Amino acid sequence: MHHRSSSPQRHHLIVEVPHLRSTVVRALVIALETAIIPTVLLMLLLHYVGLVAALSAVLGWCAVVLATRRALGKELPRTLLLCTGMLASKAAFALVTSSAVVYVIQPAVGSVLMFLLFVGSAALGKPITARLAKDFVHLPAELFANKAVRRVFVNVALLWGASRLIDAAMTVGFLHWSVEAGLFSRGVLSGLLTALTIAVCAGHGWRALQRLPGVTLRWAARPAAV
C-alpha cells in the first residue's frame, strides 16, 4: 500500500489497498498452511496409521512450512508464525500425553486465551489487531495517530474476541459427540467462522476509514505478488 500527499490538501492521504484477489489468495495460503492441510493429515493418518504418526506429521508439516518459506526467501507473516506456533505446541503436547482429545481440546483453550488477548489489548487501548493487520494491509503511520482509527482497531479486536469465544464453545460442543466431530469442527467450521470474522472486520474497517476526513481509499490497479 502506498500513500501520497496532494499539494492542495497537505494532510490528505490516498491509501492504496492491495488488490482483493491477492489479499484473498494470501489469506487462503496461510489457511492451507496452518489449518486445512495439517487437519487433513491428522485425520487420515489417525485413521489409517495411528496417533503418534498423525501428530508427528503435523509437527513435521509445521517445520516444512517455515523452512520452505525461509529457503525461498519469502516473508514470515505474524499471522503465520502465530498460527504455526499454536499448531506445533498443541501437537507436541498431544504427542506427549498420547491423546487425540487433548489435540482437539487445546484449540478451545487457545481460543479462550485468544479471546482474553484480543479483549485485553482492546481494553488497554493497544489492540493487537493493529499489528496483525500489517500482514495484509500496510496503513500509513499517520493514520495510527488518529483516535478514530485506533477505535476501529479496538472494535475489530472485540469482534475477534467474540469470534474466538464462539469458536471455543463450538469445539467443545462437537467434541461431546466424538473426536472425529471435534476434528471436523476445527478443520472446517472454525475456518468458516474465521473467514466470516475476517469479512465482517474488513467491511467494518473499510466503512470506518472511508468516513475519515482527508483520507481516500482505493484499490490497487494491479494484483500484488503473493
Secondary structure, DSSP 8 states (H G I E B T S, - for coil): ----B-SSSTT-EEEEE--HHHHHHHHHHHHIIIIIHHHHHHHHHHHHT-HHHHHHHHHHHHHHHHHHHHHTT----HHHHHHHHHHHHHHHHHHHHT-HHHHHHHHHHHHHHHHHHHHHHHHTT--THHHHGGGT----GGGGG-HHHHHHHHHHHHHHHHHHHHHHHHHHHHHTT-HHHHHHIIIIIHHHHHHHHHHHHHHHHHHHHHTSTTEEEEE-SS----
